[in-house]
Amino acid sequence: MVTARLIDNIWATRKAEALNGSKLMLAEVIGGTRSGERMVVVDTISAGIGDRVIITMGSSARRMLETTVFRWTRW
């Protein structure tokens, strides 16, 4: 898990069928050795630009959505 700030919305003309209806956002890692790294994440909690979130990656995130790679929680 990493902490990040949501900095923008991502719009895709096409995406994996499992992601239909999901909002994609651009997040920037805050703190730690990965600080400043950016990643595209799937919004499952209707967070907004400027919100600080915890991003879960890997098998934990896949279990939450059954098919995707990222999930976050507001804090």
N, C-alpha and C positions, 0 to 999 in steps of 0.2 A: 504494500500500500504506500501511496505517496500523497502528500497534501499539494493542492494546486488551486489556482484562481482561474475561473472561467473568463476568457477574454474575447470570445467572438462566437457567432453561430457559423455552422458549416452547412452549405446547401449542396446537395448532390442530385444530378439528373437521374442517376441510376445508382442503386445500392443493392446489397444482398437482400433477397426476398425476406429473410428473417428479420431484417431491420426496418421493413416498411412500417410506417407509423411511429418510428422512433426519431427523436431529435438528436442531431449530431452537433457537438460543440468543440471549440478549440480551447485547450487548457494549458496553462503554463505552471510547471512545478515550482513551488516556493519552498526554500530551505533544503538542507542536505546537499549531498554531492551532485545531485541531478538538477539543482536549482537552475532555472531558466530554460530547461528542456520543454519543448511543446509537444502535445499529442492530441489526436482527435479522440474524443470520448463519446459514449452514448449516454444521453440524459434519461434517467429512469425516474427522476423525482421532480421534474419541472423546475430545475434550478435556472438562474439567470446570469447574465453577464455581470461580472464583479463578485459573484458569490465565491467563497472559499469552500472547497470540497475535499473529501478523501476519495482517492481513486483506487479501486480494487482491480487487479489484473490477474490473468491466468485462469486456472481452473475454478477458483472461487467465483470469479465474475461469470464464467461460462455457466456454472450451476445456477446462478441467480437468474440469468436470462435464457438459459438452455442452449444458446448458440453464439453469443457475442463475447467480446474480449474485455470490455471495461464497464464498470459500474461505480457510481459515487454516492456519497451521503453528505448532506450539509452539516456543518458544525459551527 
